[in-house]
């Protein structure tokens, strides 16, 4: 296990290849979850009449709150499962940035560590500040 925390391990393995695999797997999982949720939605509500789109109605609270989406996934709510797929898709590049941070930290490349932290701080601020632009 300690071999994963050595600089030599990360130099031997192609980091860009690992990141590419991580992104592909993340997108595949997110798409699979969304498709499963979509199929469940069609099975549950496929025979309902078409909705009227004359008046805009915003998303319900449970689709604007991560904890509420997760609660919906636990009870197998199809709309929550589709929303969870979207959240996974959003989380995939963020996971790539976090992975890069740890690789740069192990390589002791402080300039890239600081830049990666800055990118994470900007993403975190934009996601959690409530300020829309």
Backbone as CSV, one residue per row, in Angstrom:
resi,resn,N_x,N_y,N_z,CA_x,CA_y,CA_z,C_x,C_y,C_z
1,UNK,0.817,-1.197,0.000,0.000,0.000,0.000,0.859,1.258,0.000
2,UNK,1.993,1.208,0.693,2.830,2.398,0.788,3.502,2.730,-0.543
3,UNK,3.530,1.758,-1.486,4.145,2.049,-2.782,3.362,3.103,-3.546
4,UNK,2.047,3.237,-3.248,1.216,4.231,-3.935,1.556,5.655,-3.507
5,UNK,2.244,5.786,-2.396,2.574,7.108,-1.885,4.020,7.494,-2.157
6,UNK,4.642,6.847,-3.132,6.014,7.193,-3.484,6.025,7.929,-4.822
7,UNK,6.992,8.800,-4.953,7.134,9.566,-6.188,7.482,8.656,-7.364
8,UNK,8.248,7.608,-7.099,8.661,6.687,-8.171,7.460,5.981,-8.781
9,UNK,6.484,5.610,-7.965,5.293,4.931,-8.494,4.561,5.832,-9.478
10,UNK,4.417,7.083,-9.128,3.668,8.006,-9.986,4.461,8.385,-11.228
11,UNK,5.784,8.338,-11.160,6.583,8.619,-12.342,6.561,7.439,-13.306
12,UNK,6.479,6.220,-12.776,6.453,5.038,-13.625,5.119,4.899,-14.351
13,UNK,4.061,5.235,-13.694,2.732,5.101,-14.283,2.357,6.389,-14.997
14,UNK,1.730,6.230,-16.120,1.344,7.387,-16.916,0.131,8.056,-16.278
15,UNK,0.364,9.203,-15.670,-0.681,9.915,-14.945,-1.810,10.328,-15.887
16,UNK,-1.447,10.800,-17.058,-2.486,11.244,-17.997,-3.372,10.074,-18.428
17,UNK,-2.779,8.896,-18.557,-3.560,7.709,-18.900,-4.512,7.355,-17.760
18,UNK,-4.029,7.445,-16.535,-4.887,7.171,-15.371,-6.027,8.174,-15.289
19,UNK,-5.737,9.442,-15.552,-6.779,10.472,-15.520,-7.798,10.224,-16.629
20,UNK,-7.319,9.833,-17.799,-8.228,9.530,-18.900,-9.167,8.391,-18.561
21,UNK,-8.622,7.340,-17.934,-9.462,6.219,-17.506,-10.490,6.681,-16.473
22,UNK,-10.038,7.506,-15.526,-10.951,7.991,-14.490,-12.099,8.788,-15.105
23,UNK,-11.793,9.649,-16.072,-12.839,10.451,-16.704,-13.799,9.571,-17.502
24,UNK,-13.257,8.611,-18.247,-14.130,7.710,-19.020,-15.039,6.896,-18.112
25,UNK,-14.483,6.352,-17.055,-15.273,5.545,-16.129,-16.340,6.407,-15.457
26,UNK,-15.975,7.632,-15.062,-16.943,8.533,-14.430,-18.096,8.878,-15.344
27,UNK,-17.790,9.176,-16.608,-18.845,9.510,-17.564,-19.717,8.284,-17.846
28,UNK,-19.094,7.107,-17.953,-19.852,5.881,-18.192,-20.803,5.585,-17.035
29,UNK,-20.315,5.716,-15.807,-21.163,5.462,-14.638,-22.300,6.487,-14.572
30,UNK,-21.981,7.764,-14.803,-23.018,8.802,-14.763,-24.083,8.556,-15.825
31,UNK,-23.655,8.211,-17.032,-24.619,7.938,-18.106,-25.451,6.710,-17.780
32,UNK,-24.835,5.682,-17.225,-25.572,4.463,-16.874,-26.629,4.742,-15.816
33,UNK,-26.262,5.499,-14.795,-27.215,5.842,-13.739,-28.369,6.658,-14.314
34,UNK,-28.054,7.637,-15.169,-29.103,8.464,-15.779,-30.022,7.631,-16.669
35,UNK,-29.455,6.705,-17.433,-30.279,5.854,-18.303,-31.173,4.948,-17.474
36,UNK,-30.645,4.375,-16.409,-31.463,3.534,-15.528,-32.611,4.358,-14.936
37,UNK,-32.305,5.559,-14.472,-33.357,6.434,-13.945,-34.385,6.790,-15.009
38,UNK,-33.918,7.040,-16.228,-34.836,7.360,-17.315,-35.740,6.190,-17.672
39,UNK,-35.195,4.995,-17.693,-36.014,3.813,-17.964,-37.036,3.587,-16.848
40,UNK,-36.596,3.780,-15.606,-37.539,3.652,-14.487,-38.648,4.692,-14.601
41,UNK,-38.283,5.900,-15.008,-39.282,6.965,-15.164,-40.300,6.586,-16.242
42,UNK,-39.815,6.065,-17.366,-40.730,5.665,-18.441,-41.657,4.534,-17.999
43,UNK,-41.118,3.608,-17.219,-41.955,2.516,-16.724,-43.026,3.050,-15.770
44,UNK,-42.644,3.995,-14.894,-43.580,4.513,-13.896,-44.576,5.519,-14.476
45,UNK,-44.108,6.421,-15.345,-44.929,7.547,-15.776,-45.109,7.629,-17.292
46,UNK,-44.700,6.606,-18.027,-44.726,6.663,-19.485,-46.107,6.790,-20.093
47,UNK,-47.128,6.363,-19.367,-48.485,6.424,-19.907,-49.226,7.701,-19.511
48,UNK,-48.599,8.541,-18.709,-49.236,9.804,-18.317,-49.380,10.720,-19.525
49,UNK,-50.387,11.616,-19.503,-50.500,12.567,-20.616,-49.322,13.534,-20.629
50,UNK,-49.097,14.115,-21.785,-47.983,15.072,-21.908,-48.212,16.273,-21.001
51,UNK,-47.133,16.776,-20.417,-47.276,17.971,-19.567,-47.446,19.225,-20.422
52,UNK,-48.112,20.202,-19.853,-48.250,21.509,-20.508,-46.991,22.325,-20.232
53,UNK,-46.429,22.901,-21.274,-45.211,23.697,-21.116,-45.473,25.174,-21.377
54,UNK,-46.693,25.617,-21.139,-47.026,27.031,-21.341,-46.514,27.899,-20.201
55,UNK,-46.385,27.328,-19.018,-45.963,28.078,-17.843,-44.717,27.404,-17.278
56,UNK,-43.691,28.207,-17.013,-42.459,27.652,-16.445,-42.670,27.338,-14.974
57,UNK,-42.297,26.131,-14.592,-42.337,25.716,-13.193,-40.936,25.234,-12.838
58,UNK,-40.326,25.845,-11.837,-38.974,25.469,-11.433,-38.924,24.086,-10.820
59,UNK,-37.718,23.598,-10.629,-37.532,22.275,-10.036,-37.973,22.277,-8.582
60,UNK,-38.486,21.146,-8.161,-38.869,20.993,-6.760,-37.613,21.009,-5.898
61,UNK,-37.792,21.255,-4.598,-36.666,21.372,-3.666,-35.782,20.139,-3.679
62,UNK,-36.388,18.956,-3.764,-35.587,17.738,-3.671,-34.623,17.554,-4.830
63,UNK,-34.773,18.339,-5.895,-33.831,18.251,-7.008,-32.823,19.394,-6.995
64,UNK,-32.901,20.257,-5.996,-31.937,21.341,-5.851,-31.059,21.149,-4.624
65,UNK,-31.186,20.031,-3.954,-30.475,19.758,-2.720,-29.859,18.362,-2.833
66,UNK,-28.551,18.257,-2.650,-27.855,16.977,-2.824,-28.366,15.940,-1.831
67,UNK,-28.558,16.331,-0.577,-29.035,15.373,0.425,-30.421,14.855,0.057
68,UNK,-31.279,15.723,-0.457,-32.621,15.291,-0.853,-32.563,14.359,-2.065
69,UNK,-31.647,14.623,-2.996,-31.480,13.734,-4.147,-31.038,12.357,-3.664
70,UNK,-30.097,12.310,-2.740,-29.622,11.031,-2.210,-30.734,10.280,-1.475
71,UNK,-31.584,11.016,-0.732,-32.717,10.365,-0.080,-33.660,9.775,-1.121
72,UNK,-33.863,10.472,-2.230,-34.708,9.961,-3.301,-34.118,8.740,-3.973
73,UNK,-32.789,8.706,-4.107,-32.129,7.544,-4.710,-32.326,6.315,-3.820
74,UNK,-32.246,6.515,-2.506,-32.397,5.396,-1.572,-33.780,4.755,-1.706
75,UNK,-34.808,5.568,-1.946,-36.170,5.017,-2.085,-36.508,4.719,-3.548
76,UNK,-35.493,4.748,-4.416,-35.622,4.404,-5.845,-36.607,5.304,-6.595
77,UNK,-36.575,6.598,-6.295,-37.358,7.573,-7.054,-36.640,7.823,-8.377
78,UNK,-37.332,7.607,-9.481,-36.693,7.670,-10.795,-36.145,9.067,-11.117
79,UNK,-36.864,10.110,-10.749,-36.371,11.472,-11.014,-35.102,11.765,-10.212
80,UNK,-35.068,11.275,-8.976,-33.866,11.462,-8.156,-32.683,10.686,-8.721
81,UNK,-32.937,9.507,-9.271,-31.857,8.719,-9.854,-31.291,9.429,-11.082
82,UNK,-32.162,10.004,-11.915,-31.658,10.768,-13.068,-30.846,11.973,-12.614
83,UNK,-31.331,12.669,-11.585,-30.608,13.828,-11.058,-29.275,13.403,-10.462
84,UNK,-29.230,12.235,-9.821,-27.985,11.711,-9.269,-26.980,11.436,-10.384
85,UNK,-27.450,10.953,-11.528,-26.570,10.756,-12.680,-25.943,12.062,-13.128
86,UNK,-26.733,13.139,-13.106,-26.202,14.463,-13.468,-25.165,14.910,-12.436
87,UNK,-25.447,14.668,-11.164,-24.476,15.018,-10.120,-23.172,14.248,-10.287
88,UNK,-23.271,12.970,-10.651,-22.060,12.189,-10.907,-21.280,12.754,-12.092
89,UNK,-21.998,13.197,-13.101,-21.331,13.787,-14.266,-20.598,15.072,-13.881
90,UNK,-21.206,15.863,-13.018,-20.561,17.092,-12.538,-19.361,16.754,-11.654
91,UNK,-19.469,15.699,-10.866,-18.403,15.329,-9.930,-17.183,14.730,-10.625
92,UNK,-17.361,14.217,-11.835,-16.254,13.543,-12.522,-15.050,14.467,-12.760
93,UNK,-15.210,15.636,-13.374,-14.025,16.490,-13.546,-13.500,17.062,-12.228
94,UNK,-14.376,17.200,-11.238,-13.909,17.667,-9.930,-13.027,16.597,-9.299
95,UNK,-13.397,15.331,-9.461,-12.561,14.229,-8.959,-11.212,14.217,-9.662
96,UNK,-11.194,14.572,-10.925,-9.937,14.652,-11.676,-9.029,15.732,-11.091
97,UNK,-9.616,16.854,-10.725,-8.826,17.940,-10.146,-8.280,17.525,-8.781
98,UNK,-9.097,16.857,-7.977,-8.646,16.393,-6.663,-7.523,15.368,-6.831
99,UNK,-7.671,14.449,-7.787,-6.626,13.464,-8.066,-5.332,14.168,-8.479
100,UNK,-5.450,15.169,-9.348,-4.261,15.916,-9.785,-3.585,16.609,-8.614
101,UNK,-4.384,17.145,-7.695,-3.829,17.798,-6.515,-2.926,16.836,-5.741
102,UNK,-3.417,15.613,-5.498,-2.623,14.653,-4.734,-1.380,14.195,-5.505
103,UNK,-1.488,14.073,-6.809,-0.317,13.703,-7.611,0.732,14.810,-7.537
104,UNK,0.304,16.059,-7.695,1.249,17.178,-7.607,1.854,17.268,-6.209
105,UNK,1.058,16.959,-5.196,1.559,16.986,-3.829,2.628,15.908,-3.629
106,UNK,2.378,14.708,-4.150,3.373,13.635,-4.038,4.646,13.955,-4.821
107,UNK,4.477,14.654,-5.952,5.646,15.047,-6.745,6.345,16.266,-6.168
108,UNK,5.754,16.876,-5.156,6.271,18.078,-4.505,6.405,19.245,-5.491
109,UNK,5.461,19.329,-6.394,5.420,20.431,-7.361,4.469,21.489,-6.801
110,UNK,5.011,22.356,-5.954,4.193,23.275,-5.170,3.458,24.312,-6.017
111,UNK,4.029,24.694,-7.146,3.333,25.663,-7.988,2.003,25.080,-8.471
112,UNK,2.015,23.823,-8.923,0.787,23.197,-9.393,-0.145,22.825,-8.237
113,UNK,0.419,22.540,-7.067,-0.422,22.300,-5.888,-1.232,23.546,-5.577
114,UNK,-0.578,24.697,-5.586,-1.266,25.949,-5.284,-2.302,26.273,-6.360
115,UNK,-1.955,26.082,-7.632,-2.908,26.361,-8.711,-4.121,25.426,-8.638
116,UNK,-3.872,24.157,-8.321,-4.975,23.201,-8.209,-5.875,23.558,-7.035
117,UNK,-5.280,23.954,-5.919,-6.082,24.396,-4.781,-6.900,25.631,-5.128
118,UNK,-6.315,26.539,-5.901,-7.043,27.728,-6.325,-8.245,27.350,-7.195
119,UNK,-8.052,26.425,-8.120,-9.157,25.963,-8.974,-10.242,25.314,-8.120
120,UNK,-9.844,24.463,-7.157,-10.827,23.836,-6.277,-11.569,24.872,-5.431
121,UNK,-10.856,25.888,-4.984,-11.505,26.939,-4.193,-12.514,27.701,-5.037
122,UNK,-12.172,28.002,-6.272,-13.099,28.711,-7.155,-14.340,27.865,-7.427
123,UNK,-14.138,26.581,-7.701,-15.272,25.685,-7.950,-16.136,25.578,-6.694
124,UNK,-15.492,25.388,-5.547,-16.234,25.288,-4.290,-17.019,26.551,-3.985
125,UNK,-16.398,27.707,-4.200,-17.089,28.965,-3.954,-18.284,29.128,-4.888
126,UNK,-18.095,28.801,-6.153,-19.201,28.973,-7.104,-20.339,27.987,-6.833
127,UNK,-20.006,26.798,-6.311,-21.053,25.816,-6.048,-21.806,26.091,-4.755
128,UNK,-21.112,26.575,-3.734,-21.714,26.664,-2.409,-22.010,28.085,-1.942
129,UNK,-21.654,29.094,-2.711,-21.870,30.458,-2.248,-23.309,30.921,-2.425
130,UNK,-24.016,30.346,-3.367,-25.390,30.778,-3.621,-25.459,31.992,-4.515
131,UNK,-24.305,32.479,-4.982,-24.271,33.645,-5.867,-24.380,33.139,-7.300
132,UNK,-25.360,33.616,-8.014,-25.491,33.208,-9.418,-25.074,34.377,-10.296
133,UNK,-24.499,34.034,-11.411,-23.959,35.087,-12.251,-24.472,35.097,-13.592
